[in-house]
Amino acid sequence: MSHPYFVVADDDTVLGFRSIGIGGAAVNTRQEALDALETARRRGVGILIVTQEVAAMVREELDVLRFDEALPMVVEIPGPQGPL
């Protein structure tokens, strides 16, 4: 079963999205971020929401998703510290 949205971000951002019914993974390291991207891929996510801080950790892998795959659509958002 596919899930339309998935968030990969810091704890506070993921908690905020969970409060409106959007699941995700809180990450602090590159490996955790890579694992979360794999989870999103396996779940058939349509829209992947990633904070800019996390995106910077896994830029190459996100670019593959963004430019070489039809789904998920990758959306980068500012984290709690504001835009980079």
Summary of the structure (lengths in Angstrom):
residues: 84
radius of gyration: 11.5
end to end distance: 34.5
largest distance: 34.5
contacts: 247
relative contact order: 0.23
helix: 45%
strand: 24%
